[in-house]
């Protein structure tokens, strides 16, 4: 019945005149304030060598976690297959297939000199995006970047050139949130960058196993996406001696605010980058922290001056910080920067300094880039393909679905046997939730004043409608809509907050907004009295004196944005250690605080109601607002896979366990809710001796 009423409301009101059209640059002020907060102090405020060196192992561990590599996958047998050998005048190419984990296949080419007389330095070359397909046959991005590996092999190196997950011969996916709507990646704490780093770590394992390779002289390089993975590899794997990321980094200001030099992404270059560029930034780092973890390895940063997705200003800001870090290690001679001319291109002006740098630091042969010679050594791409043209992808290959299993999902463990055991588990969960899931919320010192203000109000047929604005965070000003019966008592026995999804918030604003400005009810809309009675029904409220507050979190109602903006807004949140839904929980917490500061409502019990995807938002707000007296959840999802999305939550607990965090407060769920959404919590209540049903299930 309720669902039919909601559907009717949408049909009647969604297109009404006055509906919110959204902002041109949604949340620009908010993201600017957050970036300023995060970047206010370089290197997380670490400003001395002793502190940095002491914290580096901890920060490396945190980076591994943010790549989905904590716990680290087991180093299983690589099951290396040499699928063929290509002979060239001054080097040899081996067509390599290995499994970085069982079923996670990597297609690669290993380039080595034709004659090997002793252990050689080795390069792991991690490719950028290059879609090499001919007549429907995938040759892999390694075919595009072969000239790099050929130079290294012809000049005394072993070079393992590895395909990326997305554009390799056994393809997977990089563009999960960028293009495919896989927002659950954020909830799982999954990023394809983690796959690429793991494949690279296992690639180094393989190189060290080769008899031609000196295991103590290893380097990594790559450009674009490969440049980004070079940064991550250099930061987490200390077997490497030299790192050359080419066009692989810039800072948060450029990613989220400034954009690139060509104007292609004026509001931030994140809109030009796929998901493989980014860690799951749980700890809200700027990229100077990632970069500094490479020290004191030999590091050459390369870029071009008109790259539309890796702007130079951010690179120079990072480099300024790196100069200090390398001074701490007395290793300034190991740090270099090359800015060539042009756009996002692989140029001689960039390649030759990188070859010279590797010569200097891996072979002990200082080399002038102008002395580098690079004749054409191109190998026909057909000879580089690892799988035969007609060969099917291995039946056990997980590449296309590795996102489902790479980061372990939490499973509901046994229900605690005692109150003491439950309190210990609950406390541990809350600590994890505060740091890993909701760490993007303001600290107590950062909470901004509510600055409540009644924007407009009107009385119509005995119903008072008030629009009240309040501040959730800097750059986030939201509205509460209060409906009340003017014949009620001065102080009600309770207040009801109902969380609205955007598909209901917009028509509500379109219908009630004009009334609060002294205008008539829009044609075809319900009267305010009908709205009040409807939401009393939704909230299960029988007291006619209890006011109803309609809460519209950011991105709904008056703050809604165009659907076309949704993808990159949500990706922006993740890059600062948040999710949109996680910050909507914060908005609801602030709305609860705002209600408590209204005249006559201090100390009045709060009842909270939400349905469908908004139900978990109400649940989590209630977990962190212990004064919420009653929670009513309609059609509570048993899984968050389709939303709402909370950063890393799937790694910590299941939705049914989340509901248990509200025990023993009164919680009501409706009969349409899948019992899987509350079974664990119900068993918990029974184990702890609750008298009667918990949560209460009603029709």
ZAMARGU-4260 file (C-alpha; in steps of 0.2 Angstrom, whole numbers, plus 5000, padded with zeros to 4 digits):
<rodrens>
0) 5000/5000/5000 | 5014/5012/5005 | 5023/5009/4989 | 5008/5012/4979 | 5005/5029/4988
5) 5023/5034/4984 | 5021/5030/4966 | 5005/5040/4965 | 5014/5055/4973 | 5028/5054/4960
10) 5016/5053/4946 | 5006/5068/4952 | 5020/5079/4957 | 5037/5075/4949 | 5035/5086/4934
15) 5026/5101/4943 | 5032/5119/4939 | 5045/5124/4951 | 5054/5108/4953 | 5072/5109/4956
20) 5083/5109/4941 | 5100/5106/4950 | 5116/5116/4950 | 5128/5119/4936 | 5143/5115/4947
25) 5136/5104/4961 | 5145/5105/4978 | 5159/5115/4971 | 5161/5124/4987 | 5161/5108/4997
30) 5174/5100/4987 | 5185/5115/4987 | 5184/5116/5006 | 5187/5098/5008 | 5203/5098/4997
35) 5209/5114/5006 | 5207/5104/5023 | 5216/5089/5017 | 5230/5098/5008 | 5233/5111/5022
40) 5248/5103/5028 | 5259/5092/5016 | 5263/5074/5021 | 5249/5073/5034 | 5258/5086/5044
45) 5274/5076/5046 | 5288/5089/5045 | 5304/5080/5051 | 5314/5065/5045 | 5313/5055/5061
50) 5294/5055/5061 | 5293/5051/5043 | 5305/5037/5043 | 5296/5030/5059 | 5279/5031/5051
55) 5284/5025/5034 | 5281/5006/5037 | 5263/5010/5044 | 5259/5021/5029 | 5265/5008/5017
60) 5253/4996/5026 | 5239/5008/5025 | 5242/5010/5006 | 5241/4991/5004 | 5225/4991/5013
65) 5218/5005/5002 | 5223/4995/4987 | 5213/4980/4993 | 5229/4971/4997 | 5227/4969/5016
70) 5227/4954/5019 | 5239/4951/5005 | 5234/4937/4994 | 5244/4921/4995 | 5259/4920/4984
75) 5254/4904/4975 | 5263/4895/4961 | 5264/4907/4946 | 5262/4892/4934 | 5273/4901/4921
80) 5271/4895/4903 | 5283/4901/4890 | 5271/4900/4875 | 5284/4904/4862 | 5301/4913/4858
85) 5304/4927/4845 | 5322/4929/4839 | 5327/4947/4834 | 5345/4953/4829 | 5349/4960/4846
90) 5336/4953/4858 | 5324/4939/4861 | 5306/4939/4866 | 5298/4926/4876 | 5279/4925/4876
95) 5274/4923/4894 | 5258/4917/4903 | 5257/4917/4922 | 5244/4917/4936 | 5247/4930/4949
100) 5234/4921/4959 | 5224/4905/4954 | 5214/4910/4939 | 5220/4928/4938 | 5230/4927/4922
105) 5243/4939/4916 | 5249/4939/4898 | 5267/4946/4896 | 5282/4947/4885 | 5299/4945/4892
110) 5313/4954/4883 | 5331/4949/4886 | 5348/4951/4877 | 5352/4938/4864 | 5368/4935/4873
115) 5368/4935/4892 | 5385/4932/4901 | 5380/4937/4919 | 5366/4943/4930 | 5357/4958/4923
120) 5347/4972/4929 | 5328/4970/4926 | 5314/4982/4922 | 5295/4979/4925 | 5286/4989/4912
125) 5268/4992/4917 | 5258/4997/4902 | 5246/5011/4900 | 5229/5010/4891 | 5232/5005/4873
130) 5218/4995/4864 | 5227/4985/4852 | 5214/4975/4842 | 5215/4969/4824 | 5201/4960/4815
135) 5193/4957/4832 | 5209/4949/4839 | 5216/4956/4856 | 5234/4958/4856 | 5236/4967/4872
140) 5243/4984/4876 | 5260/4976/4878 | 5261/4976/4859 | 5259/4995/4859 | 5273/4998/4871
145) 5285/4986/4864 | 5298/4999/4859 | 5302/5002/4877 | 5306/4984/4881 | 5315/4982/4865
150) 5327/4996/4870 | 5330/4989/4887 | 5334/4971/4880 | 5345/4978/4867 | 5355/4988/4880
155) 5358/4974/4893 | 5342/4973/4903 | 5329/4960/4905 | 5312/4968/4904 | 5295/4960/4908
160) 5281/4969/4899 | 5264/4965/4906 | 5247/4968/4900 | 5234/4977/4910 | 5219/4969/4916
165) 5207/4979/4905 | 5216/4978/4889 | 5226/4962/4890 | 5223/4946/4880 | 5212/4939/4894
170) 5202/4955/4898 | 5194/4961/4914 | 5187/4978/4919 | 5195/4995/4924 | 5180/5006/4922
175) 5168/5000/4935 | 5162/5016/4943 | 5168/5027/4928 | 5156/5019/4916 | 5148/5003/4922
180) 5139/5009/4938 | 5148/4997/4949 | 5147/5008/4965 | 5148/4993/4975 | 5167/4993/4972
185) 5168/5008/4984 | 5158/4997/4997 | 5170/4983/4995 | 5185/4993/4995 | 5190/4987/4978
190) 5200/4996/4965 | 5208/4988/4949 | 5224/4998/4954 | 5226/4984/4967 | 5225/4971/4954
195) 5238/4979/4943 | 5250/4981/4958 | 5247/4963/4963 | 5251/4957/4945 | 5266/4968/4946
200) 5272/4961/4963 | 5271/4944/4956 | 5280/4950/4940 | 5294/4955/4951 | 5294/4938/4959
205) 5295/4930/4942 | 5310/4941/4937 | 5319/4937/4953 | 5317/4919/4949 | 5325/4921/4932
210) 5344/4915/4931 | 5348/4930/4920 | 5342/4943/4933 | 5351/4951/4947 | 5338/4951/4960
215) 5345/4967/4968 | 5344/4978/4953 | 5326/4980/4949 | 5317/4995/4941 | 5299/4999/4937
220) 5292/5011/4924 | 5277/5014/4913 | 5267/5029/4907 | 5249/5035/4909 | 5240/5021/4919
225) 5257/5012/4919 | 5264/5028/4927 | 5251/5027/4941 | 5255/5009/4944 | 5274/5013/4944
230) 5270/5025/4959 | 5261/5012/4968 | 5274/4999/4965 | 5288/5010/4970 | 5278/5015/4986
235) 5275/4997/4992 | 5288/4986/4985 | 5305/4989/4992 | 5314/4977/4981 | 5314/4990/4968
240) 5329/5002/4966 | 5323/5014/4953 | 5306/5020/4948 | 5301/5031/4933 | 5283/5035/4933
245) 5278/5044/4916 | 5262/5054/4916 | 5255/5045/4931 | 5252/5058/4945 | 5245/5075/4950
250) 5237/5081/4966 | 5220/5083/4973 | 5218/5101/4968 | 5221/5096/4950 | 5210/5080/4951
255) 5195/5088/4959 | 5196/5107/4956 | 5208/5115/4944 | 5208/5104/4929 | 5221/5102/4915
260) 5229/5115/4903 | 5218/5111/4888 | 5201/5115/4896 | 5195/5097/4893 | 5191/5094/4911
265) 5189/5112/4919 | 5182/5105/4936 | 5195/5092/4939 | 5204/5079/4929 | 5196/5065/4938
270) 5183/5066/4924 | 5197/5060/4912 | 5203/5046/4923 | 5197/5028/4925 | 5197/5018/4941
275) 5214/5010/4939 | 5222/5027/4943 | 5215/5028/4961 | 5218/5019/4978 | 5202/5018/4989
280) 5207/5034/4998 | 5201/5029/5015 | 5213/5040/5024 | 5210/5055/5013 | 5228/5057/5008
285) 5234/5069/4995 | 5246/5061/4982 | 5261/5068/4990 | 5260/5055/5003 | 5260/5041/4990
290) 5275/5049/4981 | 5285/5051/4997 | 5284/5033/5001 | 5295/5029/4985 | 5309/5038/4994
295) 5324/5035/4995 | 5323/5024/4979 | 5330/5033/4963 | 5315/5042/4956 | 5313/5051/4940
300) 5296/5060/4937 | 5292/5063/4919 | 5277/5072/4911 | 5273/5084/4896 | 5268/5102/4898
305) 5251/5101/4890 | 5245/5084/4896 | 5226/5087/4898 | 5224/5074/4912 | 5241/5076/4922
310) 5243/5094/4924 | 5260/5101/4928 | 5255/5112/4943 | 5250/5098/4953 | 5266/5088/4948
315) 5277/5103/4954 | 5268/5104/4970 | 5272/5086/4973 | 5290/5088/4968 | 5292/5102/4980
320) 5287/5090/4994 | 5298/5076/4987 | 5313/5088/4987 | 5312/5089/5006 | 5309/5071/5009
325) 5324/5066/4998 | 5334/5078/5008 | 5329/5069/5024 | 5337/5054/5017 | 5352/5063/5010
330) 5347/5057/4993 | 5344/5072/4983 | 5354/5066/4969 | 5342/5051/4967 | 5327/5063/4963
335) 5324/5070/4946 | 5310/5079/4936 | 5308/5080/4917 | 5295/5090/4909 | 5294/5088/4890
340) 5283/5097/4877 | 5267/5091/4871 | 5251/5083/4876 | 5248/5065/4883 | 5260/5057/4872
345) 5275/5045/4872 | 5289/5055/4866 | 5308/5054/4863 | 5310/5069/4874 | 5303/5058/4888
350) 5309/5041/4884 | 5328/5045/4882 | 5330/5053/4899 | 5321/5038/4907 | 5333/5026/4898
355) 5348/5036/4904 | 5341/5037/4922 | 5340/5018/4922 | 5358/5016/4916 | 5364/5027/4929
360) 5355/5019/4944 | 5354/5001/4939 | 5370/4999/4929 | 5381/5012/4937 | 5384/5020/4920
365) 5379/5038/4920 | 5372/5042/4903 | 5368/5058/4894 | 5351/5057/4886 | 5357/5064/4870
370) 5369/5049/4868 | 5354/5037/4868 | 5350/5029/4851 | 5334/5021/4847 | 5332/5012/4830
375) 5316/5004/4825 | 5315/4987/4833 | 5297/4984/4830 | 5291/4966/4831 | 5275/4962/4821
380) 5261/4961/4834 | 5256/4944/4828 | 5273/4937/4835 | 5270/4945/4852 | 5253/4937/4855
385) 5253/4925/4870 | 5237/4915/4867 | 5235/4908/4849 | 5223/4918/4838 | 5210/4904/4839
390) 5213/4899/4857 | 5199/4902/4869 | 5202/4911/4886 | 5206/4898/4899 | 5191/4890/4907
395) 5196/4894/4925 | 5201/4913/4921 | 5194/4925/4934 | 5200/4941/4925 | 5182/4946/4920
400) 5175/4944/4937 | 5190/4946/4949 | 5182/4961/4956 | 5170/4949/4965 | 5183/4940/4975
405) 5199/4950/4975 | 5194/4959/4991 | 5187/4947/5004 | 5169/4951/5009 | 5164/4950/5027
410) 5154/4935/5032 | 5142/4935/5047 | 5151/4926/5061 | 5142/4918/5075 | 5131/4928/5087
415) 5140/4932/5103 | 5135/4921/5118 | 5136/4935/5131 | 5133/4954/5134 | 5152/4955/5137
420) 5157/4947/5121 | 5144/4957/5111 | 5150/4974/5119 | 5168/4969/5114 | 5163/4965/5096
425) 5152/4981/5095 | 5166/4992/5102 | 5178/4985/5089 | 5166/4987/5075 | 5162/5005/5080
430) 5181/5009/5080 | 5183/5001/5062 | 5167/5010/5056 | 5173/5027/5062 | 5190/5025/5053
435) 5187/5014/5038 | 5169/5019/5033 | 5164/5036/5040 | 5182/5043/5042 | 5177/5057/5031
440) 5165/5064/5043 | 5171/5080/5052 | 5180/5078/5068 | 5173/5087/5084 | 5184/5101/5081
445) 5179/5103/5062 | 5160/5103/5065 | 5153/5119/5058 | 5139/5129/5067 | 5121/5124/5061
450) 5116/5142/5058 | 5098/5137/5057 | 5086/5150/5049 | 5068/5149/5044 | 5068/5153/5026
455) 5049/5153/5024 | 5033/5148/5032 | 5015/5148/5030 | 4999/5141/5038 | 4985/5133/5027
460) 4969/5125/5033 | 4977/5122/5051 | 4993/5115/5045 | 5009/5125/5047 | 5023/5122/5034
465) 5040/5128/5039 | 5056/5128/5028 | 5071/5128/5039 | 5089/5129/5032 | 5104/5123/5041
470) 5123/5120/5038 | 5129/5102/5037 | 5146/5106/5032 | 5156/5120/5024 | 5148/5121/5006
475) 5133/5111/5011 | 5117/5120/5016 | 5102/5110/5017 | 5083/5111/5021 | 5071/5103/5033
480) 5053/5104/5030 | 5042/5104/5045 | 5023/5100/5044 | 5013/5102/5060 | 4995/5103/5066
485) 4994/5121/5074 | 4981/5115/5086 | 4994/5103/5095 | 5003/5106/5112 | 5017/5118/5113
490) 5029/5104/5116 | 5025/5088/5108 | 5029/5071/5115 | 5040/5067/5101 | 5045/5072/5083
495) 5046/5062/5068 | 5060/5063/5055 | 5057/5055/5038 | 5071/5054/5026 | 5066/5057/5008
500) 5074/5050/4992 | 5076/5063/4978 | 5061/5056/4968 | 5050/5061/4982 | 5060/5076/4988
505) 5059/5085/4972 | 5040/5084/4970 | 5038/5088/4988 | 5048/5104/4986 | 5038/5108/4970
510) 5022/5106/4980 | 5026/5114/4996 | 5039/5127/4992 | 5026/5139/4983 | 5015/5138/4998
515) 5028/5144/5010 | 5031/5159/4999 | 5012/5164/5000 | 5007/5156/4984 | 4993/5144/4980
520) 4995/5125/4980 | 5001/5121/4963 | 4987/5114/4952 | 4985/5095/4953 | 4995/5094/4970
525) 4990/5088/4986 | 4985/5100/5000 | 4997/5102/5015 | 4985/5093/5026 | 4986/5078/5014
530) 5005/5078/5015 | 5005/5079/5034 | 4992/5064/5035 | 5002/5054/5022 | 5019/5056/5031
535) 5011/5052/5048 | 5005/5036/5040 | 5023/5033/5033 | 5030/5036/5050 | 5017/5026/5059
540) 5012/5041/5070 | 4996/5041/5079 | 4999/5057/5089 | 4991/5072/5080 | 5002/5084/5089
545) 5018/5076/5084 | 5027/5087/5070 | 5034/5078/5054 | 5051/5084/5048 | 5055/5079/5030
550) 5074/5078/5028 | 5082/5080/5011 | 5101/5075/5012 | 5113/5083/4999 | 5109/5079/4981
555) 5090/5078/4984 | 5076/5091/4984 | 5083/5109/4983 | 5101/5103/4982 | 5098/5090/4968
560) 5110/5090/4953 | 5107/5084/4935 | 5108/5065/4933 | 5123/5068/4920 | 5133/5075/4935
565) 5130/5060/4946 | 5145/5048/4941 | 5159/5060/4943 | 5151/5068/4959 | 5151/5051/4967
570) 5169/5047/4961 | 5175/5064/4969 | 5168/5058/4986 | 5178/5042/4985 | 5194/5052/4981
575) 5193/5061/4998 | 5189/5046/5008 | 5170/5047/5008 | 5155/5041/4998 | 5139/5051/4994
580) 5128/5040/5005 | 5141/5040/5019 | 5140/5059/5019 | 5121/5059/5018 | 5121/5049/5034
585) 5131/5064/5041 | 5118/5076/5034 | 5104/5066/5043 | 5114/5067/5060 | 5115/5086/5057
590) 5097/5087/5054 | 5093/5078/5070 | 5104/5090/5079 | 5095/5105/5070 | 5078/5099/5076
595) 5084/5098/5094 | 5089/5116/5093 | 5072/5122/5087 | 5062/5132/5100 | 5052/5120/5111
600) 5060/5104/5104 | 5076/5102/5115 | 5076/5085/5123 | 5060/5079/5114 | 5062/5061/5108
605) 5066/5059/5090 | 5058/5045/5079 | 5067/5041/5063 | 5058/5034/5048 | 5065/5029/5031
610) 5062/5016/5017 | 5071/5007/5003 | 5089/5014/5000 | 5086/5028/5013 | 5083/5015/5027
615) 5102/5011/5029 | 5105/5029/5030 | 5093/5031/5044 | 5100/5015/5052 | 5118/5022/5052
620) 5113/5039/5058 | 5104/5031/5073 | 5120/5020/5077 | 5130/5036/5079 | 5115/5046/5087
625) 5111/5036/5103 | 5097/5049/5107 | 5086/5043/5093 | 5072/5034/5102 | 5064/5024/5089
630) 5069/5018/5071 | 5056/5013/5058 | 5064/5005/5043 | 5053/5000/5028 | 5059/4988/5015
635) 5077/4987/5023 | 5089/4980/5010 | 5097/4964/5014 | 5112/4969/5003 | 5120/4985/5000
640) 5126/4980/4983 | 5114/4991/4973 | 5115/5005/4986 | 5117/5014/4997 | 5136/5013/4996
645) 5147/5015/5012 | 5166/5015/5009 | 5174/4998/5014 | 5158/4993/5024 | 5157/4976/5015
650) 5174/4972/5022 | 5169/4974/5040 | 5151/4967/5042 | 5135/4962/5034 | 5119/4973/5034
655) 5110/4961/5046 | 5124/4963/5058 | 5123/4982/5056 | 5105/4982/5062 | 5112/4973/5078
660) 5121/4989/5083 | 5104/4997/5087 | 5100/4984/5100 | 5091/4986/5112 | 5083/5002/5106
665) 5065/5000/5098 | 5067/4996/5080 | 5052/4992/5068 | 5054/4984/5051 | 5039/4981/5039
670) 5033/4964/5032 | 5040/4968/5015 | 5058/4968/5022 | 5068/4952/5018 | 5071/4943/5034
675) 5089/4941/5029 | 5091/4960/5033 | 5088/4957/5051 | 5090/4938/5055 | 5107/4940/5063
680) 5102/4955/5073 | 5086/4945/5079 | 5097/4931/5084 | 5108/4943/5094 | 5093/4950/5103
685) 5087/4932/5108 | 5105/4927/5114 | 5106/4942/5125 | 5089/4938/5133 | 5077/4950/5125
690) 5059/4948/5130 | 5049/4947/5114 | 5052/4950/5096 | 5067/4961/5091 | 5066/4970/5079
695) 5047/4971/5079 | 5040/4966/5062 | 5024/4975/5057 | 5013/4975/5041
</rodrens>
